Amino acid sequence: MIVTAVERKPRRRRVHVFVDGRFALALGRELAAEHDVRPGRTLTSAELSALAEAEARRGAMESALRLLSYRPRSEQELRDRLTRKGFEPAVADRTLDRLRELGYLDDDAFARLWTETQQAFRPKSRWLLTAELRRRGVSQHTAEEATAGLSDEEAAYQAAQRRLRALHSLEYQRFREKLGGFLNRRGFSYEIARQTVDRCWAERGEAPDEDEDSK
């Protein structure tokens, strides 16, 4: 088989390779140059297959690095995204192996960073954070280690502070319902939510209305 044309597309980093007058595959420009793919060159079927495999690996690595540039990801998140983009599972796995070797992929570091970021901007319970990490493909052990040092009491208080401005004019019953519901949605238990509500109410210089609280 003979390469009959190598067409460069404007503003594209890939070239289209034609073999025996027919389109054969698209290659990154650097890869085409590295393998001396040019008109007149003879390619065997094995060489053509090897080029296609090398291009798949190059494309997967490029996609993976682009995804990681937006935000850190777990191994499973990245594998799922590459598969959805059409890369074969074997190619995705080899890409992850290489990224791991380069230090770009580390579920332990990802879980710690995810936990720290969530607690800084959207404080949640340890249970909910662990569940979110598990949904992102992090192992149970890694998720539990990342959240082990957290205090639900402190996280609930920090979360509540972000809601107090919107609740400042409410009477105790509505204050308790609104803030308690918010904390429950963040994964905190009823008991911790109740304690946090009472703490925040007390800091307003008021005691809970016993009659309302007993209803």
Steps between C-alpha positions, in 0.01 A plus 500: 500500500628844406431835667353709220425821689542666839260790532537770763184666621514874580521569875497127572776308674428185301555390142288268286695211353390338174623157403459370145278799427263445792477665840668272751524690829563833671828551685639771724754705308779414741420131480494508119838674493646262759405198289593666169151471356524670160379451143681216329579307814403133508310375804412146597168411660683447830663844479166663423339327799790607722456861386127485578576363847764766564256770391234363736747512788605853407140616474405339831794661679418839351134470604595382849741786558242749376239358741747513789582862418139595583499331841651196677317172434496152641626210292146373445371842394779531245454145373127560452558825313756345265269207430212737424727682257534175306840372613531125542517381864853365446616839370333679792667264749845551346447875512408484869805286570724760337335790681544316827870450424535871427328593825199663334252246637476412868169405662636561851602856412176554306287390795687729741476798265131437428426482873695816580335693217149391593552585865638841410209598275209259564544334842331159520486203731767232492235253381399713202859579402589132513198415285595766243855368480368146452280623214817636339657156508718545808532187713321481834830485686643806320178698548489421872865593547448835324207592727629341822616823662178694449262607775133493405421744781746758368407442136131544581573826681708630210227404253238674714697824505447532126122491545447728798475826305198367310333380821563796731141627502329165573339392823650196673264240353559607139869556574529143629308354206699687237847457649435144616378396155801660338737311729316173445544543123873542562500154655503593870304291749187631668682530832793700362263720299294568813808584708628731227164677467488563875861619505440749219175619657670548836772707336225743401454557872169315517390171655281251313127541551424201723135488398589498130784252555266252665256489210 
